[in-house]
């Protein structure tokens, strides 16, 4: 006669099988150790700000930046926008211009890390999620297991520096606040990392209440003039903050398009790498 304990263990065996069969998404976290990188969020290719992108590449070249971190919405996938304003023919243009941008990045950076944003998710949603992020990036020249570019189906990645920063770069689609730092601060309550947020097109930086972690919005690289719903009607959203973050020797430096916040000549001509 089987004891109750043994019978119960046998009856619950399916739970162990479930652990083997079901994916553990926590193990899919993209983790990087580096003191050198440039964080570009919400590029929305091909709608990016060409002037600011050129400046970002100049900074990357001068400071010999090793990595580029694409913090979601690198592509716009505009033909599937709910806002309208795109011609389906623009998809070929988006693919072409995104490939050109990535080809430039290949020349400048040793590694590329690219996480999923809600705009890349448009492509997957349109197919009923029968395709994955990896199928989208193939269209712009990123082959599966490409040694240069690592992608993640997650909307966040972890970056650690030798200066002690332990950063979660995140594109928290489904979460939006018109108030800079609000979403980042909310995430910092439940996550024990420094938090750098994309998605909202704000740029701001502060520290956690105890002063031990960075809390920030990285900004966007989009040119609002190239976005139909932003230019053809008024919205209550604040002006998008065009900018990026440089990580140099493990320290974070924010750059903004407005010249009263970033002196380009100073950075390009006076600051030593």
N, C-alpha and C positions, 0 to 999 in steps of 0.2 A: 504494500500500500504506500503510495507517494505521500509524503508529508505535505501539509498545507504550504509551508515555505518553499519547498521544491516545486510544487505545482504552480504557485504564484510566480516564481522565477521563470518557469517554462512559459507561462501565459504572457509574461512581459518581455519575452525574448524579441518580439517584433520592434520594441523600442530601441534596442541595440542596433538592429538592422537599419532602422530609420536614421540613426546617427551616421551610418556608413553611406547610405544612399543619398541623403539630403545634403546639399552643399552647405559648407560653413563659410558664409560670406565674410566673416571677420578675418579669415585667413587670406583674403584677397586684397588686403590693404597694401597699397603701394608705399614702400618706405625707402627713403633716400638719406644718405649721410653726405653732406656737402657744405662748404663754406662759400661757394660761388654759384650764383644763379640769377636769372632775371625772371620775375613773375609777371606773366601777361594773362590778364583775365578778360573775358568778354571781348575778344577781338572781333568777332562776328564777321569774319572774312566772307565776302569781299568788301564789307562796309567799314573797314578799319580806317582810322585816321592816318593817312599816308605820312603827314608831317611828323606826327608823334612816333610812328613806327620807325621812321628813319632815325630819329633822335635816339630811340631805344637801342637800335642796332649800332649806332655810333658809340653809345655808352658801353654796350656789350663788347665791342671791338677794343675800345681803349682800356677797359679793365680786365680784358682777357677772360670774360665770363665763360664758365665751363658748361653750365646747364641752362636750358630754357624750360620753365614750368608753365604749361598751358592749363590754366585753372578753369576749364570749362567754357563752353560757348566760343570755342575757337572758330568754328564754322557757324554760319547763320542759318543754313537750311531754310532760306527765305521763302521758297516756293510752297512750303507747308505752313506758312504763318497764318494764324487766325486773324491777324491785323489786315491782311491783304496788301496790295501795292506792289506785288512782284509779278513779273511775267514768267511763265514756266521756262522760257528759253534762258532765263538767267541762271539756271542750274549749271549749264555748261560753263558759263562765265565764273560761277562760284568755284567749281572744281578746278578750272584753269588757274585762277588767281590764288587759290589756296595752295595748289602745288607749287607755284612760283615762290610763295612765301616760305613754304617748308624747305624748298631747295636752297634758299638763302640761309635758313637756319642751319641746315646741314653743313654749310661752309663755315659758320661762325661758332657753333656749339658742339661740344663733344657728345652731349646727350640731350634728348628731349623727353619730357614726361607730360602726358596729356590725359586729363581726366574728363569724364562725361559731364556735360552741361545739359540744361533743358532744351537748348537749340539742337544739339546733336540728337537728343532724344526724339525730336520731331521725326527724324528719318526712321527711327525704329518704330515709333508709334504709327506712322503711315502704313507700315507693312504688317500691322497687328502684332508687332514685337516678334515676328518670325525671323528677323535678322538682328544682328548684334552690332555693337559699336565697332568691332573689328572689321565688319563688312563695309561700314562707312569709310573708315580711314584707308582701306585698300584703294578706294576710288581716288584718293589724293596722294598715292604713292607710298603709303606705309604698309609694307608687307607684314604678314603674320610672323611674329617672333623677330621683327626687325631689330637688330642689335643697337641701332641708333635711337629708336623711339619706343618707349614703353608706354602702353596705354592701360587705363583701368576703367572697368565698367562701373566702379564706384565713383561718387561725386566728391571724393576727397583723397588727399594723399598726405603722408607724414614726412616732414623734413626736419632732420636734426643737424645742428652745427656744433663745431668744437667750442664755441663760446657759451654753450649751455642752452641755446634756444631749442625748444622742442615744439615744432609748429605743425598745426593741422591746417593745410591749405584746403579750402572747401568751397564748393559751389552749391549752396543749399537751396536748390530749386524747390518750390513749394513753400518757401519762407521768404517773405519780403516785408521790409519796412521802409517807409519814406524818410525815416530818421536814421542818419548815419550811426553806425556802431550798435544799433539796437539789436539786430540779429546776431552779430558777433558776440556781444555781451551775453545774450541769451544762451548761445551755444557754449560759451565759456563756463557757464554755471554747471553744465552736465558733462563737460569734457575737460580733462586735466591738462590741456595743452595751451600754448599760445594759439590764437585763432586768427587766421587771415581769410577774410570772406570776399568772394566775388559775387556775381549775379545781380546785385542791386545797383551797380554803376555809381556807387559813392566812393570817395576816398577820405579816409580819416584814420588816425592812429592814436592809441593811448595805451595804458597799462591796466592790468587787473587791479581791483581794490587793494590787494596786498603788495602790489608793485613788482610781482615776480614774473608776470607773463605779459606778452604783447597781445593786444586786442585791436584788430584793424579791418578796414575795408580797403581793398587794393586799387579800386578804380576800374575803368573800362578803357579799351583802346578803340572804341567805335567812333565814327564820325556821324553825328546826328543828322547832318545834311543828306546823308545817303539812306536814311530810314524814313520811309513814306509816312508811317503813322505818327512819327515824332515831328515831322515838318509840315504836314498837311492839316493838322488840327492841334488845338490846345489841349494840354493835359494838366493834371494837378501834380504831376511828378516834378521834383526839383531838377535843376539842370544836371545833366550827366557829368561826372568828374572824369576827365580823360587823364590817365596816368598809369604808372607801373611801379613796381618795387625792384630795386637792385639789392642783392645780397652779396656783399664784398667782405672777405675775411670774417665771415660769420656775423656781420652786422647788417641790419636792415636800413635801407635808404629809400624814402619815397620820392617819386618824381611826378610832377603835375604839369599839365599843358600850359596853365596860366603862368606868365613870366614873373608875376609878383610872388609866386610860390617856388619856382625853379628857375635859377639863373643858368641857362644853357652854356653861355660863354664861359662862365666860371668853371662849370664841371668839365667842359671839353678842353679848355685851354690852361686852366690854373691848377686844378686838382691833380696831384700826382697819383698814378695807379698804385 
